Amino acid sequence: MENIIGHTPQKKSSLWALCLFAVRCFFGLILGIVINSVGVEIIGYGQLSSIFVTLVTVFLVVRLTKKWALTNVLILILFTFLLFMLLNTYISIAPGE
């Protein structure tokens, strides 16, 4: 009986780890697409480089946040979102064309 009860938390743990990995990958993908868009506008590189930059960004985000808890990853997502909103406001207010 103890073996049956003992295996249940491992499944929860595996599902939790899978969800956390999905959140990390999704955040890395969004961050990679943003960095890719900036790079295309500034440098103007091609499609293969765009895919490479996006995949490298996803890999780095997953690698850097490997030992973080979900709350730490969510705080990073919130901080990054607020930073992008600040940059967006600066670009829209800045004088120029």
C-alpha positions in Angstrom: 0.0 0.0 0.0 2.8 2.4 0.8 4.3 1.8 -2.7 1.1 2.9 -4.3 0.9 6.1 -2.2 4.6 6.7 -2.6 4.4 6.8 -6.5 1.7 9.5 -6.7 3.9 12.5 -5.7 6.4 11.5 -8.3 3.8 11.8 -11.0 2.8 15.2 -9.6 6.5 16.1 -9.5 7.0 15.0 -13.1 3.9 16.9 -14.3 5.1 20.0 -12.3 8.5 19.8 -13.9 7.0 19.4 -17.3 4.8 22.5 -16.8 7.8 24.5 -15.5 9.9 23.4 -18.5 7.0 24.5 -20.8 6.9 27.9 -19.1 10.6 28.3 -19.5 10.5 27.3 -23.2 7.6 29.6 -23.9 9.3 32.6 -22.2 12.5 31.8 -24.1 10.6 31.6 -27.4 8.8 35.0 -26.8 12.1 36.6 -25.7 13.9 35.0 -28.7 11.2 36.4 -31.1 11.6 39.9 -29.6 15.4 39.8 -29.8 15.1 38.4 -33.3 12.8 41.2 -34.4 15.2 43.8 -33.0 18.1 42.2 -34.8 16.2 42.0 -38.1 15.4 45.7 -37.9 18.9 46.8 -36.9 21.1 44.4 -38.8 18.8 42.9 -41.4 19.9 39.3 -41.2 18.1 36.5 -43.0 15.8 33.7 -42.2 18.4 31.1 -41.1 20.0 33.6 -38.7 16.6 34.5 -37.3 15.9 30.8 -36.5 19.4 30.5 -35.0 19.0 33.5 -32.8 15.6 32.4 -31.6 16.8 28.8 -30.8 19.9 30.1 -29.0 17.8 32.4 -26.9 15.4 29.6 -26.0 18.4 27.4 -25.0 20.0 30.1 -22.9 16.8 30.9 -21.0 16.1 27.3 -20.3 19.7 26.7 -19.3 19.9 29.8 -17.0 16.6 29.1 -15.3 17.2 25.4 -14.9 17.3 25.4 -11.1 14.8 28.2 -10.5 11.4 27.7 -9.0 8.2 28.8 -10.8 8.0 32.0 -8.7 11.5 33.0 -9.8 10.7 32.4 -13.4 7.4 34.4 -13.1 9.3 37.3 -11.5 11.8 37.2 -14.4 8.9 37.2 -16.9 7.2 40.2 -15.1 10.5 42.1 -14.9 11.2 41.5 -18.6 7.6 42.5 -19.5 7.9 45.8 -17.5 11.3 46.5 -19.1 9.9 46.0 -22.6 6.9 48.3 -21.8 9.4 50.9 -20.5 11.4 50.7 -23.8 8.2 50.8 -25.8 7.2 54.0 -24.0 10.6 55.5 -24.5 10.5 54.8 -28.2 7.0 56.2 -28.7 7.9 59.4 -26.8 11.4 59.9 -28.2 11.8 62.6 -30.8 12.6 61.7 -34.3 10.9 60.4 -37.4 
